[in-house]
Amino acid sequence: MFCPHCAKANKEQAKFCEACGKVLPMISAAAASMPPPVPGAPPAYVAAAQPVVTPRKKGLPWWIKLILFLIISSFVLRVIGAIISAIQFNSMRL
């Protein structure tokens, strides 16, 4: 078993590190056979824990939205005006 603090090899049943004297964690036999950590290297879980950032899609610029709004609203007003004038024309014929 390797000490997580100083990376010194210790006996399997050791409770304290022979080199630094710190308490050794209780780990399974499979984990004990792993190579010692590289001093100064970040833990392996750090890279996997970072979320993947996707680029945010931008919408249309404000001036294009304004032009589209004006075109659509003028079309809607023309249609409403045509309907009203048709109704008035039909009411005058009667």
N, C-alpha and C positions, 0 to 999 in steps of 0.2 A: 504494500500500500504506500502511496506517495502522499506526502504532506501537501495540502492545498496552499499553505503559506510560503514554504521554502522549497518545495519540490524534492525533498530528501526522501529516499526509500526507507521504509520502516517495516517492521514485522507485521504479519497479518493481524494478530490479536492485540497489537499495541494500542493503547488509549491516548498516549501522548507522543509527540514527535521527539525523536532522539536528538535532533539538531537544534530546533528552536523551542521545544518544550510546550508547544500549543496543543490543545485538545484536538485529536483526530476524529473526523466524523465516522459514524458507523455506516459502512457501505457494504453492498453485496460483493460476492466473489468475482462476478463479471465486471463490475465497475472497478474493482481493485486491480485488475490486470491491465487496465488502460495505461498508456504512457503518461509520464508526468506532464503537467501543464508547462508551457513555455513562459518563463518569467517576463512580465511586462506586456504579454499579449492579451488582448481582450478576450473574454469568454466567448465560446462558440455560439451561445444563444443570442448575443447582441445583434449580430447581422440578421438573424432570422426574425427577430422581434420587431424590426422596423417596418412600418406599413409601406405599401407601394403607393406612390402618389401618381395619380393619373392627371394629365393636363385637363384643365377645365375648358369646355367649349365656350367660345364667346358668341354672343348673339349678333344681330345686325347692328350697325352704328345707329345712333339716335336720329341722324338726319335722314337715313333711308326709311326708318320707321315712320318719321313724320311725313315724308312724301307718300308712302304707301297709305297712311291714314287719310291724307287729303284726297288721294285718288279714289279710294274706296268710299269715303264719306260723300264725295261729289257724285259718284255713281249712284249711291243709295238715294241721295236727295233728288237726283234727276228722275229716278224710277218712281219715287213717291210723288213728285210733281206731275209726272205723266199720268199716274193713276188718278190724282185729284182732278187734273184738267179733263180727263176722259169722263169722270163722273159728272163734272160740271157741264160738259158738252152734252152728255146724254140727258141731263136734267133740263137743259134749255130746249132740247128738241121736243120734249113732251108737251 
